[in-house]
Amino acid sequence: MAFVEIGTLPVVERLPGWRGRYFDSANMTFAHYEFDAGATIHEHSHPEEEVYEVIEGELEITIGGETQRLVPGRVGIVPPDTLHSVKAISNGRLIVVDYPVRTLSGHLSRQAE
């Protein structure tokens, strides 16, 4: 069984207002983000499926042209190769999971130990 101490992972600010700590399992990439109100992630796509789970705060996410607000208790699932974008409505925290493992530039992840 593997364990990860999230607080010991380095913080990477991949985009302004999006600070994340990353780690990988054998099949998935996990990102624990803190985000600032007004921060955005431009429209993009990638071959990995991606799941957004808001822990605190509020996001507006557009997936394949459909826009919804995510608050704690709501999840957004982005299918592979689907255009999506994100805007932070308030400060908050979220978890993003990519399947399969994703190679990110500036991604200082560590394999679960």
C-alpha positions in Angstrom: 0.0 0.0 0.0 1.3 3.5 -0.8 1.0 6.7 1.1 1.7 10.4 0.2 2.2 13.3 2.6 0.7 16.1 0.5 2.1 18.9 2.6 5.7 17.8 1.9 5.3 18.1 -1.9 6.7 21.3 -3.6 4.2 23.9 -4.6 4.2 24.8 -8.4 2.3 27.8 -9.8 1.7 26.5 -13.3 -0.6 29.5 -14.2 -1.1 32.7 -12.3 -3.4 32.0 -9.3 -3.2 28.2 -9.6 -0.8 26.7 -7.0 -0.6 22.9 -7.1 1.1 20.0 -5.4 1.4 16.9 -7.7 1.9 13.2 -7.3 1.4 10.1 -9.5 0.1 6.7 -8.9 0.9 3.9 -11.4 -2.1 5.1 -13.6 -3.2 8.6 -12.5 -1.8 12.1 -11.9 -3.2 14.0 -8.9 -3.1 17.7 -8.4 -4.1 19.5 -5.1 -4.7 23.1 -6.1 -5.3 26.3 -4.2 -6.8 29.0 -6.5 -7.4 32.7 -6.4 -10.6 34.4 -7.4 -10.5 35.5 -11.0 -7.7 33.1 -12.0 -8.4 31.3 -15.3 -7.2 28.2 -17.2 -7.4 28.9 -21.0 -9.5 26.6 -23.2 -7.5 23.5 -24.1 -7.7 19.8 -24.5 -5.5 16.8 -23.8 -5.7 13.0 -24.3 -6.2 12.3 -20.6 -9.6 12.1 -18.9 -9.7 14.7 -16.1 -11.9 15.1 -13.0 -12.3 18.3 -11.0 -13.5 18.1 -7.4 -14.0 21.4 -5.6 -13.1 21.1 -1.8 -13.6 24.8 -1.0 -14.7 27.8 -3.0 -16.4 28.0 -6.4 -15.3 27.5 -10.0 -17.0 28.0 -13.4 -16.0 25.2 -15.8 -16.8 24.9 -19.4 -16.6 21.3 -20.8 -17.4 20.8 -24.5 -19.2 24.1 -24.7 -21.4 23.6 -21.6 -20.7 25.8 -18.6 -21.5 24.9 -15.0 -20.6 26.2 -11.6 -18.7 23.8 -9.3 -19.0 24.1 -5.5 -18.1 21.6 -2.8 -20.0 18.4 -3.5 -20.1 18.8 -7.3 -17.6 17.2 -9.7 -16.8 18.1 -13.3 -15.6 15.2 -15.6 -13.7 16.2 -18.8 -13.6 13.4 -21.4 -10.4 12.8 -23.3 -9.7 15.2 -26.1 -12.5 17.6 -25.1 -12.1 21.4 -25.0 -12.5 22.8 -21.5 -11.6 26.0 -19.6 -11.9 27.1 -15.9 -12.5 30.4 -14.1 -12.2 30.8 -10.3 -15.2 32.6 -8.9 -13.8 32.8 -5.4 -10.6 31.6 -3.6 -10.6 27.9 -2.9 -9.1 24.5 -3.1 -9.7 21.6 -5.5 -8.4 18.2 -6.5 -7.8 17.3 -10.2 -7.2 13.7 -11.3 -5.9 12.8 -14.7 -6.1 9.3 -16.2 -3.8 7.9 -17.5 -0.7 9.5 -15.9 -0.1 12.9 -17.4 3.2 14.5 -18.3 3.1 18.2 -17.4 5.8 20.8 -18.1 6.9 22.2 -14.7 5.1 19.3 -13.0 7.3 18.3 -10.1 5.4 15.2 -9.2 6.5 12.2 -7.2 5.5 8.6 -7.4 3.5 7.5 -4.4 5.7 5.5 -2.0 
